[in-house]
């Protein structure tokens, strides 16, 4: 896999121009999702992902804030794609069984 360096020490772009943390397979949006969804501080992100350095975490967050519009749009596109697939898949057999048994509504 080839990569392109950025002005951020720990951030590279893959061949599809997706930013990820250099030396890992973690995309910036994966790290940022935890930060946004759960309110994780950089220290909590480190706790959740001990293989990352604090420098990598802060670099990823800086990259996000400097490219917020683009990355937010990417996350929204991904969410919409997953939601469409979920709708197409319909209810799982397990959910149907639980509903029939009155265990869920």
CNS distance restraints for C-alpha pairs under 8 A (distance, minus, plus):
assign (resid   1 and name CA) (resid  14 and name CA) 7.27 0.50 0.50
assign (resid   1 and name CA) (resid  15 and name CA) 7.34 0.50 0.50
assign (resid   2 and name CA) (resid  14 and name CA) 6.29 0.50 0.50
assign (resid   2 and name CA) (resid  15 and name CA) 6.15 0.50 0.50
assign (resid   3 and name CA) (resid  12 and name CA) 6.09 0.50 0.50
assign (resid   3 and name CA) (resid  13 and name CA) 5.45 0.50 0.50
assign (resid   3 and name CA) (resid  14 and name CA) 4.57 0.50 0.50
assign (resid   3 and name CA) (resid  15 and name CA) 6.07 0.50 0.50
assign (resid   4 and name CA) (resid  12 and name CA) 5.47 0.50 0.50
assign (resid   4 and name CA) (resid  13 and name CA) 5.03 0.50 0.50
assign (resid   4 and name CA) (resid  14 and name CA) 6.43 0.50 0.50
assign (resid   4 and name CA) (resid  15 and name CA) 7.69 0.50 0.50
assign (resid   5 and name CA) (resid  11 and name CA) 6.95 0.50 0.50
assign (resid   5 and name CA) (resid  12 and name CA) 4.87 0.50 0.50
assign (resid   5 and name CA) (resid  13 and name CA) 6.64 0.50 0.50
assign (resid   6 and name CA) (resid  11 and name CA) 6.16 0.50 0.50
assign (resid   6 and name CA) (resid  12 and name CA) 5.71 0.50 0.50
assign (resid   6 and name CA) (resid  13 and name CA) 7.34 0.50 0.50
assign (resid   7 and name CA) (resid  11 and name CA) 7.89 0.50 0.50
assign (resid   8 and name CA) (resid  12 and name CA) 7.89 0.50 0.50
assign (resid   8 and name CA) (resid  59 and name CA) 6.29 0.50 0.50
assign (resid   8 and name CA) (resid  63 and name CA) 7.12 0.50 0.50
assign (resid   9 and name CA) (resid  59 and name CA) 7.10 0.50 0.50
assign (resid  10 and name CA) (resid  21 and name CA) 5.72 0.50 0.50
assign (resid  10 and name CA) (resid  22 and name CA) 5.22 0.50 0.50
assign (resid  10 and name CA) (resid  55 and name CA) 7.56 0.50 0.50
assign (resid  10 and name CA) (resid  56 and name CA) 5.47 0.50 0.50
assign (resid  10 and name CA) (resid  59 and name CA) 6.22 0.50 0.50
assign (resid  10 and name CA) (resid  60 and name CA) 7.47 0.50 0.50
assign (resid  11 and name CA) (resid  19 and name CA) 6.49 0.50 0.50
assign (resid  11 and name CA) (resid  20 and name CA) 5.76 0.50 0.50
assign (resid  11 and name CA) (resid  21 and name CA) 4.81 0.50 0.50
assign (resid  11 and name CA) (resid  22 and name CA) 5.30 0.50 0.50
assign (resid  11 and name CA) (resid  56 and name CA) 7.79 0.50 0.50
assign (resid  11 and name CA) (resid  59 and name CA) 7.05 0.50 0.50
assign (resid  11 and name CA) (resid  60 and name CA) 6.73 0.50 0.50
assign (resid  11 and name CA) (resid  63 and name CA) 7.79 0.50 0.50
assign (resid  12 and name CA) (resid  19 and name CA) 5.57 0.50 0.50
assign (resid  12 and name CA) (resid  20 and name CA) 5.62 0.50 0.50
assign (resid  12 and name CA) (resid  21 and name CA) 6.31 0.50 0.50
assign (resid  12 and name CA) (resid  22 and name CA) 5.55 0.50 0.50
assign (resid  13 and name CA) (resid  17 and name CA) 4.84 0.50 0.50
assign (resid  13 and name CA) (resid  18 and name CA) 5.15 0.50 0.50
assign (resid  13 and name CA) (resid  19 and name CA) 4.34 0.50 0.50
assign (resid  13 and name CA) (resid  20 and name CA) 6.18 0.50 0.50
assign (resid  14 and name CA) (resid  18 and name CA) 5.43 0.50 0.50
assign (resid  14 and name CA) (resid  19 and name CA) 6.54 0.50 0.50
assign (resid  14 and name CA) (resid  20 and name CA) 7.37 0.50 0.50
assign (resid  18 and name CA) (resid  27 and name CA) 7.26 0.50 0.50
assign (resid  19 and name CA) (resid  27 and name CA) 5.93 0.50 0.50
assign (resid  19 and name CA) (resid  28 and name CA) 5.81 0.50 0.50
assign (resid  20 and name CA) (resid  24 and name CA) 7.42 0.50 0.50
assign (resid  20 and name CA) (resid  25 and name CA) 6.69 0.50 0.50
assign (resid  20 and name CA) (resid  26 and name CA) 5.51 0.50 0.50
assign (resid  20 and name CA) (resid  27 and name CA) 3.95 0.50 0.50
assign (resid  20 and name CA) (resid  28 and name CA) 5.01 0.50 0.50
assign (resid  21 and name CA) (resid  25 and name CA) 6.93 0.50 0.50
assign (resid  21 and name CA) (resid  26 and name CA) 5.76 0.50 0.50
assign (resid  21 and name CA) (resid  27 and name CA) 6.30 0.50 0.50
assign (resid  21 and name CA) (resid  28 and name CA) 6.56 0.50 0.50
assign (resid  21 and name CA) (resid  56 and name CA) 6.76 0.50 0.50
assign (resid  21 and name CA) (resid  60 and name CA) 6.94 0.50 0.50
assign (resid  26 and name CA) (resid  30 and name CA) 6.55 0.50 0.50
assign (resid  26 and name CA) (resid  31 and name CA) 7.27 0.50 0.50
assign (resid  27 and name CA) (resid  31 and name CA) 6.83 0.50 0.50
assign (resid  28 and name CA) (resid  32 and name CA) 6.13 0.50 0.50
assign (resid  28 and name CA) (resid  60 and name CA) 5.90 0.50 0.50
assign (resid  28 and name CA) (resid  61 and name CA) 7.90 0.50 0.50
assign (resid  28 and name CA) (resid  64 and name CA) 7.19 0.50 0.50
assign (resid  29 and name CA) (resid  33 and name CA) 5.79 0.50 0.50
assign (resid  29 and name CA) (resid  64 and name CA) 7.89 0.50 0.50
assign (resid  29 and name CA) (resid  71 and name CA) 6.93 0.50 0.50
assign (resid  29 and name CA) (resid  75 and name CA) 7.00 0.50 0.50
assign (resid  30 and name CA) (resid  34 and name CA) 6.92 0.50 0.50
assign (resid  31 and name CA) (resid  35 and name CA) 6.66 0.50 0.50
assign (resid  31 and name CA) (resid  45 and name CA) 7.59 0.50 0.50
assign (resid  31 and name CA) (resid  57 and name CA) 7.99 0.50 0.50
assign (resid  31 and name CA) (resid  60 and name CA) 7.62 0.50 0.50
assign (resid  32 and name CA) (resid  36 and name CA) 6.04 0.50 0.50
assign (resid  32 and name CA) (resid  60 and name CA) 7.85 0.50 0.50
assign (resid  32 and name CA) (resid  61 and name CA) 6.88 0.50 0.50
assign (resid  32 and name CA) (resid  64 and name CA) 7.33 0.50 0.50
assign (resid  33 and name CA) (resid  37 and name CA) 5.71 0.50 0.50
assign (resid  34 and name CA) (resid  38 and name CA) 5.50 0.50 0.50
assign (resid  34 and name CA) (resid  39 and name CA) 7.02 0.50 0.50
assign (resid  34 and name CA) (resid  40 and name CA) 6.26 0.50 0.50
assign (resid  34 and name CA) (resid  45 and name CA) 7.50 0.50 0.50
assign (resid  35 and name CA) (resid  39 and name CA) 4.97 0.50 0.50
assign (resid  35 and name CA) (resid  40 and name CA) 4.49 0.50 0.50
assign (resid  35 and name CA) (resid  41 and name CA) 6.61 0.50 0.50
assign (resid  35 and name CA) (resid  42 and name CA) 7.92 0.50 0.50
assign (resid  35 and name CA) (resid  45 and name CA) 7.28 0.50 0.50
assign (resid  36 and name CA) (resid  40 and name CA) 7.20 0.50 0.50
assign (resid  40 and name CA) (resid  44 and name CA) 5.36 0.50 0.50
assign (resid  40 and name CA) (resid  45 and name CA) 6.00 0.50 0.50
assign (resid  41 and name CA) (resid  45 and name CA) 6.20 0.50 0.50
assign (resid  42 and name CA) (resid  46 and name CA) 6.21 0.50 0.50
assign (resid  42 and name CA) (resid  54 and name CA) 7.28 0.50 0.50
assign (resid  42 and name CA) (resid  57 and name CA) 6.50 0.50 0.50
assign (resid  42 and name CA) (resid  58 and name CA) 7.01 0.50 0.50
assign (resid  43 and name CA) (resid  47 and name CA) 6.30 0.50 0.50
assign (resid  43 and name CA) (resid  54 and name CA) 7.75 0.50 0.50
assign (resid  44 and name CA) (resid  48 and name CA) 6.17 0.50 0.50
assign (resid  45 and name CA) (resid  49 and name CA) 5.93 0.50 0.50
assign (resid  45 and name CA) (resid  57 and name CA) 7.51 0.50 0.50
assign (resid  46 and name CA) (resid  50 and name CA) 5.18 0.50 0.50
assign (resid  46 and name CA) (resid  51 and name CA) 7.80 0.50 0.50
assign (resid  46 and name CA) (resid  52 and name CA) 6.39 0.50 0.50
assign (resid  46 and name CA) (resid  53 and name CA) 7.14 0.50 0.50
assign (resid  46 and name CA) (resid  54 and name CA) 6.76 0.50 0.50
assign (resid  46 and name CA) (resid  57 and name CA) 7.44 0.50 0.50
assign (resid  52 and name CA) (resid  56 and name CA) 6.17 0.50 0.50
assign (resid  52 and name CA) (resid  57 and name CA) 6.77 0.50 0.50
assign (resid  53 and name CA) (resid  57 and name CA) 6.37 0.50 0.50
assign (resid  54 and name CA) (resid  58 and name CA) 6.07 0.50 0.50
assign (resid  55 and name CA) (resid  59 and name CA) 5.93 0.50 0.50
assign (resid  56 and name CA) (resid  60 and name CA) 6.07 0.50 0.50
assign (resid  57 and name CA) (resid  61 and name CA) 6.23 0.50 0.50
assign (resid  58 and name CA) (resid  62 and name CA) 6.01 0.50 0.50
assign (resid  59 and name CA) (resid  63 and name CA) 6.08 0.50 0.50
assign (resid  60 and name CA) (resid  64 and name CA) 6.18 0.50 0.50
assign (resid  61 and name CA) (resid  65 and name CA) 6.25 0.50 0.50
assign (resid  62 and name CA) (resid  66 and name CA) 6.10 0.50 0.50
assign (resid  63 and name CA) (resid  67 and name CA) 6.06 0.50 0.50
assign (resid  64 and name CA) (resid  68 and name CA) 5.23 0.50 0.50
assign (resid  64 and name CA) (resid  71 and name CA) 6.82 0.50 0.50
assign (resid  67 and name CA) (resid  71 and name CA) 6.22 0.50 0.50
assign (resid  68 and name CA) (resid  72 and name CA) 5.77 0.50 0.50
assign (resid  69 and name CA) (resid  73 and name CA) 6.12 0.50 0.50
assign (resid  70 and name CA) (resid  74 and name CA) 6.28 0.50 0.50
assign (resid  71 and name CA) (resid  75 and name CA) 6.17 0.50 0.50
assign (resid  72 and name CA) (resid  76 and name CA) 6.14 0.50 0.50
assign (resid  73 and name CA) (resid  77 and name CA) 6.18 0.50 0.50
assign (resid  74 and name CA) (resid  78 and name CA) 6.25 0.50 0.50
assign (resid  75 and name CA) (resid  79 and name CA) 6.13 0.50 0.50
assign (resid  76 and name CA) (resid  80 and name CA) 6.15 0.50 0.50
assign (resid  77 and name CA) (resid  81 and name CA) 6.19 0.50 0.50
assign (resid  78 and name CA) (resid  82 and name CA) 6.23 0.50 0.50
assign (resid  79 and name CA) (resid  83 and name CA) 6.05 0.50 0.50
assign (resid  80 and name CA) (resid  84 and name CA) 6.09 0.50 0.50
assign (resid  81 and name CA) (resid  85 and name CA) 6.29 0.50 0.50
assign (resid  82 and name CA) (resid  86 and name CA) 6.09 0.50 0.50
assign (resid  83 and name CA) (resid  87 and name CA) 6.16 0.50 0.50
assign (resid  84 and name CA) (resid  88 and name CA) 6.19 0.50 0.50
assign (resid  85 and name CA) (resid  89 and name CA) 6.11 0.50 0.50
assign (resid  86 and name CA) (resid  90 and name CA) 6.41 0.50 0.50
assign (resid  91 and name CA) (resid  95 and name CA) 6.29 0.50 0.50
assign (resid  91 and name CA) (resid  96 and name CA) 6.62 0.50 0.50
assign (resid  92 and name CA) (resid  96 and name CA) 6.34 0.50 0.50
assign (resid  93 and name CA) (resid  97 and name CA) 6.25 0.50 0.50
assign (resid  94 and name CA) (resid  98 and name CA) 6.23 0.50 0.50
assign (resid  95 and name CA) (resid  99 and name CA) 6.01 0.50 0.50
assign (resid  95 and name CA) (resid 104 and name CA) 7.92 0.50 0.50
assign (resid  96 and name CA) (resid 100 and name CA) 6.13 0.50 0.50
assign (resid  97 and name CA) (resid 101 and name CA) 6.24 0.50 0.50
assign (resid  98 and name CA) (resid 102 and name CA) 6.21 0.50 0.50
assign (resid  98 and name CA) (resid 103 and name CA) 5.13 0.50 0.50
assign (resid  98 and name CA) (resid 104 and name CA) 5.89 0.50 0.50
assign (resid  99 and name CA) (resid 103 and name CA) 5.80 0.50 0.50
assign (resid  99 and name CA) (resid 104 and name CA) 5.09 0.50 0.50
assign (resid  99 and name CA) (resid 105 and name CA) 5.99 0.50 0.50
